[in-house]
Amino acid sequence: MGAIVKFMGDFLNQFVVKGFWGILKGIGLGIANIFNIPRYITIFKSYSSELGAGGIVLAILAIILVLAVLAGIIFLIVLLCKKYIRFRKTVVDQEELLNEVATLNREVIKLTLEKEKILAMKVSQLGLRPGESPYLEAPDGSAGETAEGAAEGAEGDPTLDEDYSRFYKLTQVDLELADYEPPVYNNDITLPEIVEMYRNFAASRMGLYYEPNTIRLFLAAFASTRLIILQGISGTGKTSLPYSFGKFIQNDATIASVQPSWRDRTELFGYFNEFTKRFNETEVLKKMYEATYKEDIFLTILDEMNIARVEYYFAEMLSILEMPSREEWVVSLVPSVWPTDPKHLFDGKLRLPENMWYIGTINNDDSTFAVTDKVYDRAIPIDINTKGKFFEAPWTDNLTLSYKHLEEMFRECKVKYKVSEDSLRKLAELDDYVIEHFRLAFGNRIVKQLEDFVPAYVGCGGTEIDGLDFVLCHKILRKFEALNLSFIRDEIGGLITYLNKHFGKSNMKESKEYLERLQKLI
């Protein structure tokens, strides 16, 4: 036993004392010798008398080199200490953040449980009615009190009131128009008379001056589409045109100022709040619902419509209004049905009114988005780039106009002023020419709009050739802007020659002027 103790003592003494301690002692002595400044001075003095001038210079260089090495060692030690402190601080901060996140998670869990308890107590806010569900599940997953018991505990909850409606504004429309009596509409007026009356009304009553052709285009656009785009430079009366027309027909236009944040259909209709169980309606939706009660013409102005992407927030409307049957003009608002929902909703859906048109105003500048072909193809774009000139207009009264009478006049125009076969043949040949030289086609939608628009334009006092010119310029030639103009430069001149040959040099002025402007841009 004594031998093993002596063995272990000698062994550990050799390993620990002489080994590890020797290493540490040697490192310590080495560092002490490195920084032993007095010893350096002593060595220098002892040899200074024996060194010559060259030797002293070399000795000084050696001293400088040693000092540089010492400074480098000190710098590395300080740098390592800073890195360690910074690393340690980061670790501590991360631990604190993790602890804080864990605390917040616990708070979220507590709040979630409290919310579930509140919702469990308010049966009606969960979309239930007494007797619909025999049990209400508790937050912990166990069976809670009966729905009847929960309803009794929710005494005073407005959702249990028979008069409660989740559509507040639409229900107010129901109440206000419950005894609505339609006015006496002027069903004897003609389209040219409307053009003249409105022009005089805008000038005499509102100080707005429009050229007759601008009003003809605006009114004829009602015949071919539900979306009209007014575009041009600022200050030419784009918004004032539909606004004053609403005043003229005694039904003010609804102005929806488009915001850059508009991304989806909720900006137009509103949205259903799952927590409050109320639908946040917009003024546009309210006007749509009001239009279902009346035969008046309703206008919704989408002011600065391209300050956000039109194909985002108006996409569903573009698709719905494209449906051939108006019975299919339906938008879904809520997925369920309540007995207290507004009268003109069915299955949580609203049928879009036939008597509402949507007027978009556009400024083409750096702050707006380019309107895509998808939107332009479904709309009638009208350029307003000049201010109307002053003229003396007689004082003119308002007009009480029914949309049914307006559409009846449009139908009569399609029969009386139907686009001639000769014009349709020339357009078909022009279509082939454009396909061959520009790889563009009219499309059936544009042809249908042309067959609706041109007769209405003629009925408003225009001519067929000018109506064709307008459609060609704004619906077809406009697509040239998306092409590489440098590659079609020579073809544009050929198209102008083609128009002169087939339609006459004195006709299609707007289309030719547009093509000439394109040539100047090249």
PLY file of the C-alpha trace (Angstrom):
ply
format ascii 1.0
element vertex 522
property float x
property float y
property float z
element edge 521
property int vertex1
property int vertex2
end_header
0.00 0.00 0.00
2.83 2.36 0.90
4.49 1.67 -2.44
1.41 2.64 -4.45
1.00 5.89 -2.49
4.65 6.74 -3.07
4.22 5.82 -6.76
1.19 8.04 -7.17
2.94 10.93 -5.37
6.03 10.72 -7.59
3.88 10.23 -10.71
1.59 13.21 -10.07
4.55 15.34 -8.96
6.21 14.64 -12.27
3.00 15.19 -14.30
1.46 18.16 -12.50
4.22 20.02 -10.66
7.09 19.53 -13.02
4.94 19.20 -16.16
1.98 21.63 -16.09
3.50 23.94 -13.55
6.74 23.96 -15.48
4.83 24.93 -18.65
2.98 27.75 -16.90
6.14 28.87 -15.11
8.06 28.82 -18.39
5.34 30.86 -20.16
5.31 33.33 -17.30
9.10 33.64 -17.29
9.09 33.99 -21.08
6.53 36.85 -20.96
8.44 38.48 -18.09
11.70 38.27 -20.04
10.01 39.69 -23.15
8.81 42.74 -21.22
11.99 43.06 -19.04
12.81 46.62 -20.16
15.60 47.18 -17.53
17.44 44.11 -18.83
17.31 45.57 -22.39
18.78 48.83 -21.09
21.54 46.98 -19.18
22.50 44.97 -22.27
22.61 48.10 -24.40
24.84 49.92 -21.89
27.20 47.00 -21.53
27.86 46.91 -25.26
27.55 50.57 -26.13
31.26 51.27 -25.56
32.31 48.45 -27.88
29.88 49.34 -30.73
30.93 51.68 -33.45
28.71 54.22 -35.17
27.30 51.56 -37.52
26.77 49.16 -34.66
24.85 51.75 -32.65
22.55 52.38 -35.61
21.92 48.67 -35.98
21.34 48.37 -32.23
18.78 51.20 -32.34
17.01 49.49 -35.24
16.95 46.25 -33.23
15.44 48.13 -30.26
12.79 49.71 -32.53
11.99 46.29 -33.97
11.62 44.81 -30.49
9.37 47.68 -29.42
7.23 47.14 -32.53
6.91 43.45 -31.71
5.96 44.31 -28.11
3.38 46.83 -29.34
1.98 44.23 -31.75
1.69 41.67 -28.97
-0.10 44.20 -26.72
-2.45 45.16 -29.59
-3.33 41.49 -30.22
-4.01 40.91 -26.54
-6.29 43.99 -26.36
-8.06 42.96 -29.59
-8.69 39.45 -28.29
-10.05 40.84 -25.03
-12.44 43.14 -26.90
-13.65 40.32 -29.12
-14.27 38.15 -26.09
-16.18 40.92 -24.30
-18.26 41.63 -27.41
-18.97 37.93 -27.93
-19.95 37.54 -24.32
-22.24 40.57 -24.49
-23.94 39.17 -27.62
-24.53 35.85 -25.91
-26.01 37.64 -22.90
-28.25 39.79 -25.12
-29.46 36.74 -27.00
-30.30 35.01 -23.76
-32.21 38.10 -22.60
-34.13 38.28 -25.91
-35.00 34.60 -25.72
-36.26 35.09 -22.18
-38.31 38.10 -23.29
-39.78 36.16 -26.26
-40.70 33.32 -23.94
-42.42 35.80 -21.62
-44.35 37.36 -24.52
-45.40 33.93 -25.75
-46.79 33.14 -22.33
-48.70 36.44 -22.36
-50.10 35.66 -25.83
-51.28 32.27 -24.63
-53.00 33.91 -21.66
-54.68 36.52 -23.88
-55.78 33.85 -26.35
-57.38 31.88 -23.55
-59.15 35.01 -22.31
-60.41 35.73 -25.83
-61.72 32.16 -26.17
-63.53 32.47 -22.87
-65.20 35.72 -24.00
-66.20 34.23 -27.36
-67.50 31.12 -25.65
-69.76 33.27 -23.47
-71.12 35.26 -26.45
-72.88 32.59 -28.43
-74.50 34.97 -30.86
-71.18 36.48 -31.86
-70.07 33.03 -32.92
-72.87 33.01 -35.49
-75.05 30.68 -33.39
-78.65 30.99 -32.27
-80.19 29.33 -29.19
-80.83 25.70 -30.00
-78.51 25.52 -33.01
-75.77 23.74 -31.10
-76.50 21.78 -27.89
-73.04 22.39 -26.46
-70.37 24.99 -26.72
-66.83 23.75 -26.50
-64.77 25.27 -23.72
-61.28 26.69 -24.38
-59.64 23.66 -22.76
-61.44 21.30 -25.13
-63.97 20.03 -22.61
-67.72 20.33 -23.10
-68.89 23.70 -21.83
-72.31 25.05 -21.00
-75.25 24.67 -23.37
-75.86 27.27 -26.03
-79.10 28.24 -24.32
-77.26 28.82 -21.08
-74.63 30.89 -22.82
-77.32 32.95 -24.53
-78.97 33.62 -21.19
-75.64 34.88 -19.90
-75.34 37.25 -22.86
-78.44 39.27 -22.01
-78.21 42.70 -23.59
-76.07 41.52 -26.51
-77.26 43.54 -29.57
-76.73 40.59 -31.93
-79.68 38.85 -30.26
-82.00 41.74 -31.12
-84.44 40.97 -33.92
-83.67 44.36 -35.48
-79.89 43.84 -35.40
-78.21 43.77 -38.83
-74.58 43.21 -39.66
-75.06 45.54 -42.67
-75.78 48.84 -40.97
-75.65 51.15 -44.01
-77.59 48.81 -46.29
-80.27 48.32 -43.66
-80.56 52.10 -43.35
-81.20 52.21 -47.11
-83.98 49.64 -46.65
-85.58 51.82 -43.97
-85.23 55.07 -45.92
-86.60 53.63 -49.18
-89.31 51.42 -47.69
-92.02 53.76 -49.06
-90.04 54.99 -52.08
-92.08 56.44 -54.91
-90.22 56.82 -58.22
-90.26 60.29 -59.81
-91.87 61.11 -63.12
-89.16 60.44 -65.68
-88.80 62.34 -68.92
-89.27 59.50 -71.38
-89.81 61.74 -74.41
-86.33 63.28 -74.57
-83.94 62.24 -77.35
-80.18 61.70 -77.32
-79.35 64.93 -79.22
-81.57 66.84 -76.79
-79.71 65.30 -73.82
-76.39 66.39 -75.35
-77.60 69.94 -75.86
-79.38 70.21 -72.49
-76.42 68.89 -70.54
-73.95 71.16 -72.35
-76.09 74.20 -71.55
-76.69 73.01 -67.97
-72.95 72.56 -67.28
-72.18 75.98 -68.73
-75.05 77.99 -67.20
-75.26 76.30 -63.80
-71.71 75.13 -63.09
-69.41 77.21 -65.29
-68.10 74.15 -67.13
-67.69 74.30 -70.90
-67.50 71.16 -73.02
-67.37 70.63 -76.75
-70.46 68.86 -78.16
-68.32 66.00 -79.46
-66.89 65.31 -75.97
-70.43 64.94 -74.62
-71.43 62.72 -77.57
-68.50 60.41 -76.89
-69.25 60.33 -73.17
-72.94 59.55 -73.65
-72.36 57.00 -76.42
-69.86 55.15 -74.21
-72.78 54.28 -71.91
-74.13 52.08 -74.70
-71.10 49.81 -75.04
-69.57 49.33 -71.59
-70.02 49.90 -67.87
-66.43 51.24 -67.51
-65.48 54.58 -69.05
-61.96 56.02 -68.72
-61.38 59.77 -68.96
-57.71 60.50 -69.51
-55.57 63.50 -70.29
-53.63 66.34 -68.73
-54.60 67.68 -65.33
-57.15 70.47 -65.06
-59.19 69.78 -68.20
-62.35 68.71 -66.38
-62.08 64.92 -66.32
-63.66 64.54 -62.88
-66.00 67.50 -63.43
-67.61 65.84 -66.46
-69.27 62.89 -64.66
-69.72 64.97 -61.49
-71.71 67.65 -63.33
-73.62 64.99 -65.26
-74.74 63.55 -61.93
-76.00 67.00 -60.96
-77.76 67.26 -64.32
-79.73 64.02 -63.83
-80.39 64.88 -60.16
-78.46 61.91 -58.79
-75.06 62.92 -57.44
-72.11 60.81 -58.53
-70.25 58.85 -55.86
-66.57 59.80 -55.79
-64.18 57.06 -54.68
-60.69 58.56 -54.40
-58.32 55.71 -55.22
-55.38 55.34 -52.83
-51.93 53.84 -53.56
-52.63 51.14 -50.95
-55.63 49.69 -52.82
-54.89 46.03 -53.48
-58.16 44.08 -53.66
-61.97 44.25 -53.88
-62.41 45.18 -50.22
-61.51 48.76 -51.14
-64.71 48.93 -53.22
-67.14 46.79 -51.24
-65.78 46.65 -47.70
-65.12 43.56 -45.60
-66.70 41.34 -42.98
-65.18 41.65 -39.50
-65.10 38.14 -38.02
-64.71 39.41 -34.47
-67.48 42.04 -34.37
-69.63 40.11 -36.86
-70.32 43.32 -38.76
-69.71 44.15 -42.41
-67.77 47.38 -42.86
-69.54 48.81 -45.91
-68.10 51.44 -48.24
-70.05 54.32 -49.76
-69.69 52.61 -53.14
-71.43 49.48 -51.85
-74.15 51.62 -50.26
-74.79 53.37 -53.58
-74.83 50.02 -55.39
-77.48 48.81 -52.99
-79.49 52.02 -53.30
-79.40 51.62 -57.10
-81.28 48.32 -56.78
-84.31 50.32 -55.58
-84.34 52.92 -58.35
-84.33 53.39 -62.11
-82.11 56.50 -61.93
-78.70 56.51 -63.58
-75.94 56.04 -60.99
-72.31 57.08 -61.56
-69.32 55.98 -59.50
-66.17 58.02 -60.12
-62.88 56.20 -59.52
-60.77 59.31 -59.19
-57.08 58.87 -60.09
-57.87 55.21 -60.71
-54.32 54.30 -61.83
-52.60 55.61 -58.70
-52.94 51.93 -57.71
-53.01 48.93 -60.04
-56.51 48.82 -61.54
-56.28 45.12 -62.34
-55.84 44.41 -58.61
-58.74 46.17 -56.91
-61.11 46.17 -59.93
-60.29 42.69 -61.27
-63.46 41.02 -60.01
-65.64 43.82 -61.36
-63.99 43.53 -64.78
-64.77 39.81 -64.89
-68.35 40.13 -63.60
-69.34 42.99 -65.92
-68.01 40.93 -68.83
-70.72 38.30 -68.26
-73.21 38.25 -71.16
-76.25 37.86 -68.89
-76.96 40.50 -66.28
-78.35 37.76 -64.06
-74.73 36.70 -63.64
-73.63 40.14 -62.38
-73.38 38.84 -58.83
-70.79 39.56 -56.14
-70.51 37.52 -52.95
-70.28 39.57 -49.74
-70.67 37.03 -46.89
-70.67 33.22 -46.83
-73.76 32.82 -44.62
-77.30 34.17 -44.35
-78.90 35.95 -41.40
-82.64 36.61 -41.15
-81.90 40.30 -40.55
-79.77 40.77 -43.69
-80.86 43.57 -46.09
-83.83 42.80 -48.32
-82.04 42.88 -51.66
-79.28 40.47 -50.64
-79.73 36.79 -51.43
-77.55 33.99 -50.07
-75.10 36.63 -48.84
-74.73 37.98 -52.41
-75.60 41.22 -54.18
-76.63 41.50 -57.80
-74.76 44.43 -59.29
-77.17 47.15 -60.40
-77.83 47.49 -64.13
-78.15 51.26 -63.78
-74.63 52.01 -62.47
-71.67 53.06 -64.61
-68.07 53.38 -63.39
-66.07 56.39 -64.57
-62.30 56.26 -64.05
-60.08 59.33 -64.35
-56.43 58.91 -65.31
-53.35 61.13 -65.26
-50.42 59.55 -67.07
-47.34 60.66 -65.13
-44.48 59.21 -63.09
-46.62 58.84 -59.95
-49.10 56.43 -61.56
-49.19 52.91 -62.96
-49.70 52.14 -66.63
-53.18 50.83 -67.37
-52.97 47.37 -68.92
-54.65 46.12 -72.08
-56.94 43.98 -69.93
-58.52 47.15 -68.56
-58.42 49.22 -71.75
-60.03 46.46 -73.82
-63.05 46.37 -71.50
-63.43 50.15 -71.28
-64.08 53.11 -73.55
-61.16 55.56 -73.13
-61.88 59.21 -73.89
-59.11 61.80 -74.14
-59.79 65.22 -72.62
-56.71 67.33 -73.31
-58.21 70.76 -73.97
-60.33 73.14 -71.94
-63.73 73.97 -73.34
-64.20 77.44 -74.74
-66.62 79.88 -73.14
-70.00 80.33 -74.79
-73.27 81.97 -73.80
-75.65 79.28 -72.60
-79.30 79.68 -71.59
-80.32 78.76 -68.05
-81.16 75.06 -68.21
-83.09 72.92 -65.74
-82.18 69.46 -64.50
-83.32 66.28 -66.22
-85.08 63.31 -64.64
-83.77 60.42 -66.73
-84.45 56.70 -66.39
-81.74 54.24 -67.36
-84.39 52.10 -69.03
-85.32 54.97 -71.35
-81.62 55.61 -72.07
-81.01 51.96 -72.96
-84.17 51.88 -75.05
-82.83 54.81 -77.09
-79.53 52.93 -77.52
-81.38 49.86 -78.79
-83.30 51.99 -81.28
-80.01 53.47 -82.50
-78.60 49.97 -83.15
-81.49 49.36 -85.49
-81.73 52.82 -87.08
-78.00 53.57 -87.32
-76.57 50.09 -87.62
-72.95 50.06 -88.79
-73.01 49.66 -92.55
-71.84 46.47 -94.21
-69.35 48.50 -96.24
-67.73 49.87 -93.06
-67.62 46.43 -91.46
-65.99 45.02 -94.62
-63.37 47.78 -94.61
-62.66 47.14 -90.92
-62.25 43.41 -91.60
-59.75 44.21 -94.36
-57.99 46.67 -92.06
-57.82 43.92 -89.43
-56.02 41.66 -91.92
-53.63 44.48 -92.83
-52.76 45.21 -89.18
-52.23 41.50 -88.46
-49.89 41.16 -91.44
-47.80 44.27 -90.79
-47.99 44.76 -87.02
-48.94 41.33 -85.60
-51.98 42.85 -83.86
-55.66 41.88 -84.10
-58.91 43.67 -83.21
-60.58 40.87 -81.27
-64.29 40.08 -80.98
-64.74 42.25 -77.89
-63.67 45.41 -79.74
-65.91 44.60 -82.70
-68.89 44.15 -80.37
-68.14 47.44 -78.61
-67.87 49.14 -82.00
-71.29 47.81 -83.04
-72.79 49.24 -79.81
-70.83 52.50 -79.64
-70.98 53.79 -83.21
-74.80 53.70 -83.58
-75.20 55.46 -80.22
-72.63 58.06 -81.28
-74.53 58.66 -84.52
-77.76 58.89 -82.51
-76.16 61.60 -80.35
-75.45 63.70 -83.43
-72.16 62.33 -84.72
-71.29 60.56 -87.97
-70.50 56.90 -88.58
-67.05 57.57 -90.01
-66.08 59.70 -87.00
-67.33 56.98 -84.65
-65.25 54.39 -86.50
-62.28 56.75 -86.38
-62.61 57.13 -82.61
-62.78 53.38 -81.96
-59.90 52.66 -84.33
-57.68 55.30 -82.71
-58.44 54.58 -79.02
-59.05 50.84 -79.06
-56.72 49.52 -81.76
-53.95 51.94 -82.73
-53.33 52.63 -79.03
-51.81 49.13 -78.85
-48.94 50.34 -81.06
-47.42 52.08 -78.03
-46.46 48.65 -76.67
-44.50 47.83 -79.84
-40.94 48.78 -80.70
-41.61 51.93 -82.71
-38.22 51.88 -84.42
-39.11 48.54 -86.06
-42.51 49.68 -87.32
-41.46 53.16 -88.47
-41.81 52.38 -92.17
-45.01 50.39 -91.60
-46.73 53.37 -89.93
-46.39 55.43 -93.10
-47.87 52.55 -95.08
-50.85 52.38 -92.70
-51.56 56.10 -93.17
-51.54 55.54 -96.95
-53.89 52.57 -96.48
-56.37 54.68 -94.48
-56.31 57.42 -97.13
-56.99 54.90 -99.89
-59.81 52.95 -98.23
-61.54 55.61 -96.10
-60.69 58.83 -97.95
-58.12 61.53 -97.28
-60.64 63.73 -95.49
-61.73 60.96 -93.09
-60.11 59.12 -90.14
-58.39 62.37 -89.08
-57.91 61.37 -85.44
-56.28 58.05 -86.34
-53.94 59.70 -88.86
-52.93 62.42 -86.41
-52.18 59.75 -83.81
-50.00 57.79 -86.26
-48.16 60.95 -87.24
-47.40 61.67 -83.57
-45.97 58.16 -83.26
-43.72 58.81 -86.24
-42.35 61.94 -84.58
-41.47 59.94 -81.46
-39.17 57.62 -83.42
0 1
1 2
2 3
3 4
4 5
5 6
6 7
7 8
8 9
9 10
10 11
11 12
12 13
13 14
14 15
15 16
16 17
17 18
18 19
19 20
20 21
21 22
22 23
23 24
24 25
25 26
26 27
27 28
28 29
29 30
30 31
31 32
32 33
33 34
34 35
35 36
36 37
37 38
38 39
39 40
40 41
41 42
42 43
43 44
44 45
45 46
46 47
47 48
48 49
49 50
50 51
51 52
52 53
53 54
54 55
55 56
56 57
57 58
58 59
59 60
60 61
61 62
62 63
63 64
64 65
65 66
66 67
67 68
68 69
69 70
70 71
71 72
72 73
73 74
74 75
75 76
76 77
77 78
78 79
79 80
80 81
81 82
82 83
83 84
84 85
85 86
86 87
87 88
88 89
89 90
90 91
91 92
92 93
93 94
94 95
95 96
96 97
97 98
98 99
99 100
100 101
101 102
102 103
103 104
104 105
105 106
106 107
107 108
108 109
109 110
110 111
111 112
112 113
113 114
114 115
115 116
116 117
117 118
118 119
119 120
120 121
121 122
122 123
123 124
124 125
125 126
126 127
127 128
128 129
129 130
130 131
131 132
132 133
133 134
134 135
135 136
136 137
137 138
138 139
139 140
140 141
141 142
142 143
143 144
144 145
145 146
146 147
147 148
148 149
149 150
150 151
151 152
152 153
153 154
154 155
155 156
156 157
157 158
158 159
159 160
160 161
161 162
162 163
163 164
164 165
165 166
166 167
167 168
168 169
169 170
170 171
171 172
172 173
173 174
174 175
175 176
176 177
177 178
178 179
179 180
180 181
181 182
182 183
183 184
184 185
185 186
186 187
187 188
188 189
189 190
190 191
191 192
192 193
193 194
194 195
195 196
196 197
197 198
198 199
199 200
200 201
201 202
202 203
203 204
204 205
205 206
206 207
207 208
208 209
209 210
210 211
211 212
212 213
213 214
214 215
215 216
216 217
217 218
218 219
219 220
220 221
221 222
222 223
223 224
224 225
225 226
226 227
227 228
228 229
229 230
230 231
231 232
232 233
233 234
234 235
235 236
236 237
237 238
238 239
239 240
240 241
241 242
242 243
243 244
244 245
245 246
246 247
247 248
248 249
249 250
250 251
251 252
252 253
253 254
254 255
255 256
256 257
257 258
258 259
259 260
260 261
261 262
262 263
263 264
264 265
265 266
266 267
267 268
268 269
269 270
270 271
271 272
272 273
273 274
274 275
275 276
276 277
277 278
278 279
279 280
280 281
281 282
282 283
283 284
284 285
285 286
286 287
287 288
288 289
289 290
290 291
291 292
292 293
293 294
294 295
295 296
296 297
297 298
298 299
299 300
300 301
301 302
302 303
303 304
304 305
305 306
306 307
307 308
308 309
309 310
310 311
311 312
312 313
313 314
314 315
315 316
316 317
317 318
318 319
319 320
320 321
321 322
322 323
323 324
324 325
325 326
326 327
327 328
328 329
329 330
330 331
331 332
332 333
333 334
334 335
335 336
336 337
337 338
338 339
339 340
340 341
341 342
342 343
343 344
344 345
345 346
346 347
347 348
348 349
349 350
350 351
351 352
352 353
353 354
354 355
355 356
356 357
357 358
358 359
359 360
360 361
361 362
362 363
363 364
364 365
365 366
366 367
367 368
368 369
369 370
370 371
371 372
372 373
373 374
374 375
375 376
376 377
377 378
378 379
379 380
380 381
381 382
382 383
383 384
384 385
385 386
386 387
387 388
388 389
389 390
390 391
391 392
392 393
393 394
394 395
395 396
396 397
397 398
398 399
399 400
400 401
401 402
402 403
403 404
404 405
405 406
406 407
407 408
408 409
409 410
410 411
411 412
412 413
413 414
414 415
415 416
416 417
417 418
418 419
419 420
420 421
421 422
422 423
423 424
424 425
425 426
426 427
427 428
428 429
429 430
430 431
431 432
432 433
433 434
434 435
435 436
436 437
437 438
438 439
439 440
440 441
441 442
442 443
443 444
444 445
445 446
446 447
447 448
448 449
449 450
450 451
451 452
452 453
453 454
454 455
455 456
456 457
457 458
458 459
459 460
460 461
461 462
462 463
463 464
464 465
465 466
466 467
467 468
468 469
469 470
470 471
471 472
472 473
473 474
474 475
475 476
476 477
477 478
478 479
479 480
480 481
481 482
482 483
483 484
484 485
485 486
486 487
487 488
488 489
489 490
490 491
491 492
492 493
493 494
494 495
495 496
496 497
497 498
498 499
499 500
500 501
501 502
502 503
503 504
504 505
505 506
506 507
507 508
508 509
509 510
510 511
511 512
512 513
513 514
514 515
515 516
516 517
517 518
518 519
519 520
520 521
